[in-house]
């Protein structure tokens, strides 16, 4: 069965009820972050390519919008949030332009590694909201936490972020994920906050791993460090929010096919057992759906922080 590009809606603190667009096949990225929730990068790339046709993306989004609206589900954002880096898609700008006809705000969640390229900034400028990953502004820590492809250019990336921030008319937000003993030192936090304050985001989000990461032993910092980070950011006059729980306050969307909804969502966004139970209830379905997906090896079950999570089986 051909898998869908569109998934959700997914509840998100940053984006409300977000209809996800997975515009990159698994898992092509310019980074292999140690905390990545979709596992290690299978195919490193820094070259932009064509992955799916713009028509296919627009048609899938259109049918998901109709199915969700028929069921009374709200959609706050159409979000490019793939299991890889969305700006690797050379058609991203065309896709954003084509999706505007739905009159729903469009978001792109990027790791910013390619933002030094003028064509990438040009495409991103079409979006209503762009979220940029800034875990650190120190090269050695960047190499440790984001594990970039060797073609990634650190200084050019920071300069590209500055240029984009000065040109972008939409809402720019930043996301900084804190990992214990990697990027949670006071000096690193100050340097990161100083850089972020200069690009003046609407909101800077500070997060911690809340879903199973790519590597074992990746832990959130102590609570005091998280609060220090918050204090340091706000001391730099940055509007800052902490994200220490997974998901937002809404619920996962049901489009009419519960098996596809689960598989398409967990391919990008691991779901906890509680979240799955809520979605099954919404679809009037039983846990036997999960037993079937597990026995067909379409999904995997993993335990993280005393809770069971479900992720896509990419093998
Ligand atoms: S967290 Fe994002 S940028 Fe990092 S490896 Fe995963 S998909 Fe790529």
Boltz pocket constraint, residues with backbone or C-beta under 6 A from the ligand:
constraints:
  - pocket:
      binder: B
      contacts: [[A, 29], [A, 30], [A, 31], [A, 32], [A, 33], [A, 35], [A, 36], [A, 37], [A, 38], [A, 39], [A, 41], [A, 82], [A, 83], [A, 84], [A, 85], [A, 111], [A, 146]]
      max_distance: 6.0
